C-alpha cells in the first residue's frame, strides 16, 4: 500500500473528480457523506495507514480503502468497460482518467468508506491498528510479548500495522527465528534482531518497487520474495530446501536450517489427510 499511495498520489495530485460510483454490492461501507459528494472536489493526496489506503480530497473528505487479499487500486487513462466484472468502485476524473478499485477474488471482501477527513483516525478499522511496522517501529520486546506464534503476531494489525503474509515469512527468515516461536519467549537480542529485519525487509521492498513500478500499476506486483512462495527452492542463505506449513488459505514458508534448528514443522494439511 505504501508504493500504491506514492505512485498514485504523485499521478493524481490536484486532479478534479467528475463522478464517483460503486458497482460492488457490498463494497461501500458508509452512506453519509454520500459518494456523490466527491464530484467537483480535488484530490489533495494519498497516504497509507497500516494496510489501508486513504485518498484525501479538498474540503475535508477522505476515502478509506482496504484491498483485503485480492483487491487492487489502480489508475487508468480511460473509463473501464461495464463488462469488467472486477470493478467495485470507480472515481472518474475530469481529465478522462479513472481511479478504479477492483477485486480478483471470489469473496467480495475489499471495501471503502467515505468519511470526513478528521474522522479517519477514529474509524474502528484505523483506531484499532497497532504502531506502524515501517519506518520506525517501537521496540519489539514489549510490543510482541504475547503467548502467540511470531508469524501470527507480525500479521496481527492490532499488534503492529503493515505486515502481511508474504513479508512475515521474509522478516522471520532474515531474523533467523521460527515462525512458531512465541512472542513472550523472545530474548532482548532476538526482539531487536526481529525489529531490524522488519525495517530492512520493508525498506528494501519499497526501494525495489520504486525502481521497477510506474503507473499504470500492474494487476500482479513483482514481489521481491526469497522465501515466501519458494517452497522446495534452496534457501538463499544456506541452500537448504525451503519448507512450508499449509493452511486453508495460505502457506507459511521457512528454512529448517536457519530458523527451526533443522526441525520440520508439522504440515497441517497432511495431518488432516492422515486422520
N, C-alpha and C positions, 0 to 999 in steps of 0.2 A: 504494500500500500504506500510505502514511502516513495518509491520510484514512480508510481502512478500519480501521486499528488504532485511530485516535482515536474514530471513531463507534461501532464495535462494542465497543471497550474500555469506553467510558462506559456502554453499554447493558447489558452483561452482567457487569460487575464484581461479584464476590461471589456470582454465581449458582452453584447446585449442579448437577452433571451427574447425570442419571438413567441415561443409557446412551450408548454410542458404538459405531457400526458403520460398516464400509466396504462400499460397493456397487460401486466400480470395481475391476476385476480387478487392475490394476497400480498403484493409487493409493497404497497404504500401502507404504512402502519400509523399514519396520522391523518387528521381531517381538518384541523384548524391550526395554522392558516391553510386555506385551500391551495392546491398545487397551481391553480390558475394565477395565483398572486405573484408567481415568478415572471410572468410576461412583463416586459419593459424594464426589468432590473438588469444590472450589470454584474458580472462575476467579479468579486473582489479578491478571490484567492482560493486555494485548496490547501488542506492540511490533513495530517494523519493523527488519529488518536487510537493507540493500540492497533488493532486490525480493522478499524473503521476509517472511512474516508469522509471528510467534511468539506463540502463546497459552500463557500461563503458568498453571499450576494449583498449588494448595497441595500441600504435602508433596512438592515437588520434581520435578514432571513438567512437560514443555513439549511442545507440538505445533508442529513446524516445518513450514510450508506454502509451497509455491511454486505460484503460479497459472499459470505459463508464459504463453502468449499468449491463451488462451481460457478460463481459469478465473475463477470468481467465488467469493468467500466472503461469505455473507450470513446475516442473522438473520431468521427468520420467526416469526410469532405461533403457528403450529401446525405439527405434523409434516407433511412432504411426502407426496405420493401415491406409492405403489410404482410407479406408471406413469411417474413423472418420470425420463426416460432421461438427464437431465443430472446427476443426483445421483451423487457419488463418495464423500463422507464425511459422516456425519450425527452430530452431537453434540446429543442431546436433553437439555433442562434440566428440572429438577423442576417449574418453573412452567408447563410446557407449550410453551415456545418451543423453537426448534431452530436451531442453527448448522449451515449446510449448505455444503459445498464442492461446487460444480457446475462442469461444463465444457461449453462450447458448440461446441468444435471436434471434429474427427474423429480427431485424433492420440492422444487419451488420454494426454496428457503431464503434466497437473498432478499433483502428488504431495504426500504428507505423511509425516512421521516423528514417532513418539512417542519422546522422549528424556528422560533425566534432565536437569534444567534446567542443571546445571553442565557438561554435555557439548555444549550447543548451539553454543557458540563454537568447539568443536573439531571439529564435524562438517565433513566436506570441503566441503559446499555453502556453509558460512559462513566457514570458516577461510581459504578462498582468495579471499574478497572483498577488494577494494581499500578505501580510505577512503571514507567517505560523501560523496556529492555535495552534500548539504544537511544542516545549515545552515551549516557552517563547513569547507569542504574545504581541504586544504593547497594551497600554491602549485602552479599548473598547469605551469609551465615544466619542472621536473624530473619531475613526475608523468606528463606526456604526451610525454616525449622518446623516442618510438619512431618507426621509419620506416614508419608506417602512417597511413592517412587519419584525419582527426579524427572523422568520423562513426563510424567503426569503433571508435576508441579510447574515445569517450564512452559507447558502448553495451557496452563490454567490462567486465563486472562485476569482473574481476580487476584492472583498472586503477583504476576509480572506480565505486562501487556506487550504484545507484538511478536511473540514467538509461536510459530505453527509447527506442524508435524515434521516437515522437512528439516527445518532449522534446528529443532530439538535434537534430532539424530546427529546432525553435523556438529552442534555445540558439544554434546556429550562425548563424541568421538575426539574432538580437539582437546577436551579436558581430560581424556582417558578415564572416564567414570562410567560405571554400569548404569544403564537406564533404569534398573530396578533398585539401585541403592536408595535408601530412604533419606529424605531431606534432613531429618533430625539426627542422622548418623554422620553427617558431613563434619570433617575437621575444618579448622580455620583455613588451613592451606588449601584444602580441596575446594572450599567455598570461593576463595579468591581466584583459584585457577578456573573455576566454572564461570565466574563473573568476567574474567579476562577473555575467555573463549567466546562468551556471548557477544561481547563488544567487537571482538575481532571478526567473527564469522559474519555478523550482520553488516559490519562496516565494509568487509571485503565484497559481500554480495551487492551492496549499493554501488561500490566503485565499478564492479563488473557491469551492472545494469546501465550505469551512466555511459559506459563505453559502447555497449552493443545495442541499446534500445533507443528508439526515437518514435515520434508519433507518425503513423498510427501504431499503437501498441498491439503486438500480435495476440491472437487468442491463447497461444501457449507460450509462456515465458521460457527463455533458455536458462533454466535453473543451474547455477554453478555448484552442483552437488558432487560429493566424493564418496558418500556412504549411503545416504538415503536413495532408494531405487537402484542400488548397485548390488543386489543380492547375488552372491556367488563370485563377484569380481574380487580381485586382490585388494586388500587394504592398502591405501596409498602410503601408509607409514611402515607396515611390516610385511605386506604381501599375503597375510592370512585371508582366506576367503570370507567376505562379508556374510553374516548370517542375519536372520530376521525372526521376529515373533509376529505371527499373523493374527490380526484382529478382524472383526466383522467388516470394517470399512477402511482399514489402513494396515500398513506393515511398519513395524518398528525395527530399524536396521542398526547393527552394531558390529564391532570387531571383537571376537572372543579373546584374542591375544592381548589387545590393547586395553580392553575395557572390563572384562569379566574374569581375568586370570585363567583363560583357557576354557572356561566353563561355557557350554552351550545352554542357552536359556530355553525353557520349556516352550515348545511351539503349541499355542492354544488350539490352532486349527487341527493339527494332527492328533492332539489329545482327545478332541471331541469325536474324531472319526474312530478312535480306538475304543471308545466307551461301549 
